[in-house]
């Protein structure tokens, strides 16, 4: 329970930024059939 209280705002922001960076890297690295417009894993089509 003490680990829950040790989470700070900076830790949450860094985690969010890390997730966004990883998402962008995945979108660039994977082919469009997997992550792109109409992709089966990540569909980036705005509809």
N, C-alpha and C positions, 0 to 999 in steps of 0.2 A: 504494500500500500504506500510505502514511503517513496517508491519509484514514481508513482502517479503524481505526487506533490512536487517532485523535482523537475517536472516538465515546465519549461519556460516558453515565453512567446518566441524568443529567438530560435529555439529548437523546432517549434511548429512551423515557423516561416522557412527555415532551412529544409525541413522535410518536404514542404509543399514545392519549393523551388527545385529540389532534387527530383521529385516526381514529374514535374513539368519538363525538365531537361531530359529525363529518361524517355518520356513519351515522344518528344521531338526526335531524339536519336533513333528510336524504334521506327517512327514514321519514315525517316530518311533511309534507314538501313534495309527495311523489308520491301519486297516488291509490291507493286500496286494491287496485285490480286489478293494479297494478304492484308496490307494496311494501306489503304488509299481509297479513291472513289469506287464504291461498290465492293470493297474488300471484305473477306469473310471474318477477319479478326477485329479490325478497326475500320469502320466505314466513315470516311471523312467527307462524304457527300452532304452538302448543307441542306438539301431537299428544298 
